[in-house]
């Protein structure tokens, strides 16, 4: 891992390993917890980490960039929740008495 962090990707070939095609990871991905725990890449420098896939295999992760893509359905859901919460003002709440 340290060699990858220093930019030496030859270590992959030396161990008969290679990175697969670029994959976008979102919160629903099996690797999400590990990937979202990595530091955000800065200055064009990738960040490396490791995780396990669904089959228990060790996976080396190269995080090259982080983007925020907002799902419109999620935004609508959050908006509706905020509207429901915001419709009850403190002066409109009922008090329970015994």
PyMOL commands that set and color helices and strands:
alter all, ss='L'
color gray80, all
select helices_A, chain A and resi 2-5+10-14+32-37+72-86+90-92
alter helices_A, ss='H'
color red, helices_A
select strands_A, chain A and resi 47-52+58-63
alter strands_A, ss='S'
color yellow, strands_A
deselect
rebuild
show_as cartoon
